[in-house]
Amino acid sequence: MQGLLEIDRKRGLYGLTPVGLDRIGNAIDVAEAFIEEFDEQEAADVVREVRRRNLDALRVRFLWGWYQGEFDDLTLFQQRRGSETVEHEPAEYLLSDAFYEELSRELS
């Protein structure tokens, strides 16, 4: 959990620590900045500019989709993209090579 999560034993839930909240807040700030700057541009132009700045294009793509709710329903995400095999366990798919390969296809 690396100091980002803590267990609320009374409620039996995980909760974000102040450090975890800061990490999520920073990710939101970064995603908002990317969207504000690039929202009106074509995807190919965004990828070129991100790479020119030596930024991780896959990270930018992930943060963009995460912020806009594109990954809220990962089963629907896979179905919309015509995946032959749909993984119905969100955590399994989110951590799979297939998910990141799908995002990478847009970056070519």
Secondary structure, DSSP 8 states (H G I E B T S, - for coil): -TTTEEEETTTTEEEE-HHHHHHHHHHHHHHHHHHHHHTTS-HHHHHHHHHHTT--HHHHHHHHHHHTTTTSSHHHHHHHTT-SS----HHHHHTSHHHHHHHHHTT-
